[in-house]
C-alpha cells in the first residue's frame, strides 16, 4: 500500500465538517466551483488535488499551506515528519541497477535468516518504531512479511543512500554475524557470476 495515500486517508479521517468546508473555500482558486460543491470528504478533495498535480508525493507544499490556514498544526507536523523521514522522494533518488540487485539478494538472505530480532535490526537502521508498529498491524501473524515490508520501506525511505554495506554493518552491530557472513557470501557469488 502506498504510504503517501495512506497518510492522505488518515488526514481525511481527522478532518471535521467545518475544516473540510474551510479547505474547500481555500481551494477555490485551484478547483472549479461545480466540482468543489460535489466534494463530500477530504479524500475526494485530495484526489482532485492529486489529479491536477497541485499536490504530489514529491511536493506537499500546497497541502502544508492548506493545513496551516485551517490551524491544523498537528497535520502540518505529521506531513513534515513524513517528508523528513524520506517517504516523499524524487524518482531520480534511487540506487543504480547494480546496487538494487545487490540489495534484493541481501534482503532475501536477511529475511530467510533473521527471526524475532528483526526489530532490533530495523532500529539499528534508524527505522522508527511507529513505522514498525504500522507494519506489524498490517501483517500481525507473519513475522517474515513484517521484516520484508520493513526493509522495503527502509529502502524507499533511504533511496539512493540505501546501501548493502549499511545492512551488513547493522547486522554486525546486532551480533547477527552469521547472517552478515551469509549476506557477504551470497554477494560474492553474485558478483563473481556477473564477471
C-alpha positions as CSV (number, residue, x, y, z in Angstrom):
1,X,0.0,0.0,0.0
2,X,1.3,3.5,-0.9
3,X,2.4,5.3,2.3
4,X,1.6,8.7,0.8
5,X,-2.0,7.7,0.0
6,X,-2.3,6.1,3.5
7,X,-1.2,9.4,5.0
8,X,-3.8,11.3,3.0
9,X,-6.5,8.9,4.1
10,X,-5.5,9.4,7.7
11,X,-5.7,13.2,7.3
12,X,-9.1,12.9,5.7
13,X,-10.5,10.9,8.6
14,X,-9.3,13.5,11.1
15,X,-11.0,16.5,9.4
16,X,-14.2,17.9,10.8
17,X,-17.0,19.1,8.5
18,X,-16.1,22.7,9.3
19,X,-12.4,22.1,8.4
20,X,-13.4,20.4,5.2
21,X,-15.6,23.4,4.3
22,X,-12.6,25.7,5.1
23,X,-10.3,23.6,2.8
24,X,-12.8,23.7,0.0
25,X,-13.0,27.5,0.4
26,X,-9.3,27.8,0.2
27,X,-9.1,25.6,-2.9
28,X,-11.5,27.9,-4.9
29,X,-8.5,29.2,-6.9
30,X,-7.5,25.7,-7.9
31,X,-10.7,23.8,-8.4
32,X,-13.9,24.8,-10.3
33,X,-16.9,25.7,-8.1
34,X,-19.1,23.0,-9.5
35,X,-16.5,20.3,-8.8
36,X,-15.9,21.7,-5.3
37,X,-19.6,21.6,-4.5
38,X,-19.6,17.8,-5.1
39,X,-16.8,17.2,-2.6
40,X,-18.0,15.4,0.5
41,X,-14.8,14.2,2.1
42,X,-11.1,15.1,2.5
43,X,-10.2,12.1,0.3
44,X,-12.3,13.4,-2.6
45,X,-10.6,16.8,-2.2
46,X,-7.1,15.3,-2.0
47,X,-7.9,13.1,-5.1
48,X,-8.8,16.2,-7.1
49,X,-5.6,18.0,-6.0
50,X,-3.6,14.9,-6.9
51,X,-5.3,14.6,-10.3
52,X,-4.5,18.3,-11.0
53,X,-1.0,17.8,-9.6
54,X,-1.4,20.6,-7.1
55,X,-0.1,18.1,-4.6
56,X,2.2,15.2,-5.4
57,X,4.1,12.7,-3.3
58,X,7.2,14.8,-4.2
59,X,5.7,18.2,-3.5
60,X,3.5,18.7,-0.5
61,X,3.9,22.4,-0.1
62,X,0.4,23.3,-1.1
63,X,-1.1,20.8,1.3
64,X,1.1,22.1,4.1
65,X,-0.2,25.7,3.4
66,X,-3.8,24.5,3.5
67,X,-3.3,22.8,6.9
68,X,-1.6,25.9,8.3
69,X,-4.5,28.1,7.1
70,X,-7.1,25.9,9.0
71,X,-4.9,25.9,12.1
72,X,-4.2,22.1,12.0
73,X,-0.5,22.3,13.1
74,X,-0.8,18.6,14.1
75,X,-1.3,17.7,10.5
76,X,1.4,20.0,9.3
77,X,3.9,18.3,11.7
78,X,2.8,14.9,10.6
79,X,3.3,15.9,7.0
80,X,6.7,17.4,7.8
81,X,7.8,14.3,9.6
82,X,6.6,12.1,6.7
83,X,8.7,14.2,4.3
84,X,11.7,14.4,6.6
85,X,11.8,10.6,7.0
86,X,12.3,10.3,3.3
87,X,8.9,8.9,2.4
88,X,8.4,11.7,-0.1
89,X,11.2,11.1,-2.6
90,X,12.0,12.2,-6.1
91,X,12.1,9.5,-8.8
92,X,15.7,10.1,-9.6
93,X,16.7,9.4,-6.0
94,X,17.0,5.7,-6.4
95,X,20.1,3.4,-6.3
96,X,21.6,2.2,-9.5
97,X,20.7,-1.1,-11.0
98,X,23.7,-3.0,-9.6
99,X,23.1,-1.8,-6.1
100,X,19.4,-2.7,-6.4
101,X,20.3,-6.2,-7.5
102,X,22.7,-6.5,-4.5
103,X,20.1,-5.2,-2.1
104,X,17.5,-7.6,-3.4
105,X,19.8,-10.5,-2.7
106,X,20.9,-9.2,0.7
107,X,17.3,-8.7,1.7
108,X,16.4,-12.3,0.6
109,X,19.2,-13.7,2.8
110,X,18.3,-11.5,5.7
111,X,14.6,-12.4,5.5
112,X,15.4,-16.1,5.4
113,X,17.7,-15.9,8.4
114,X,16.6,-13.2,10.8
115,X,13.7,-14.1,13.1
116,X,12.4,-12.3,16.2
117,X,15.4,-10.0,16.3
118,X,14.1,-8.1,13.2
119,X,13.0,-5.0,15.2
120,X,16.5,-4.7,16.7
121,X,17.9,-4.8,13.2
122,X,15.5,-2.2,12.0
123,X,16.2,0.1,14.9
124,X,19.9,-0.2,14.1
125,X,19.0,1.0,10.6
126,X,17.3,4.0,12.2
127,X,13.8,2.8,11.3
128,X,11.2,4.3,13.6
129,X,9.0,2.3,16.0
130,X,5.9,4.0,14.5
131,X,6.7,2.5,11.1
132,X,7.3,-0.9,12.6
133,X,4.1,-0.8,14.5
134,X,2.2,0.1,11.4
135,X,3.7,-2.8,9.5
136,X,3.0,-5.2,12.4
137,X,-0.6,-4.1,12.4
138,X,-0.8,-4.7,8.7
139,X,0.8,-8.2,9.0
140,X,0.0,-9.3,12.5
141,X,0.8,-13.0,12.2
142,X,3.5,-13.1,9.6
143,X,7.0,-12.4,11.0
144,X,8.8,-12.8,7.7
145,X,6.4,-10.4,5.9
146,X,6.9,-7.8,8.7
147,X,10.7,-7.9,8.1
148,X,10.2,-7.8,4.3
149,X,8.0,-4.8,4.4
150,X,10.2,-3.0,6.9
151,X,13.3,-3.5,4.7
152,X,11.3,-2.4,1.6
153,X,10.2,0.7,3.4
154,X,13.8,1.4,4.7
155,X,14.9,1.1,1.0
156,X,12.3,3.5,-0.1
157,X,13.0,6.0,2.7
158,X,16.7,6.0,2.1
159,X,16.5,6.0,-1.7
160,X,20.0,6.4,-3.3
161,X,21.5,6.3,0.2
162,X,20.3,2.7,0.9
163,X,23.5,0.6,0.7
164,X,24.1,-3.1,1.3
165,X,27.1,-2.2,3.4
166,X,24.7,-0.5,5.8
167,X,22.7,-3.7,6.1
168,X,25.8,-5.7,6.8
169,X,27.0,-3.2,9.4
170,X,23.6,-3.2,11.1
171,X,23.6,-7.0,11.3
172,X,27.1,-7.0,12.9
173,X,26.1,-4.3,15.4
174,X,23.1,-6.5,16.4
175,X,25.5,-9.5,16.8
176,X,23.9,-11.2,13.9
177,X,27.3,-12.1,12.5
178,X,26.3,-15.4,10.9
179,X,23.6,-13.6,8.8
180,X,26.1,-10.9,7.9
181,X,28.6,-13.6,6.7
182,X,25.8,-15.3,4.7
183,X,25.0,-12.0,3.0
184,X,28.6,-11.4,2.2
185,X,28.9,-14.9,0.7
186,X,25.9,-14.5,-1.4
187,X,27.0,-11.1,-2.7
188,X,30.5,-12.6,-3.5
189,X,28.7,-15.4,-5.5
190,X,26.5,-12.8,-7.2
191,X,29.5,-10.6,-8.1
192,X,31.6,-13.5,-9.4
193,X,28.7,-14.7,-11.6
194,X,28.5,-11.3,-13.3
195,X,32.2,-11.0,-14.2
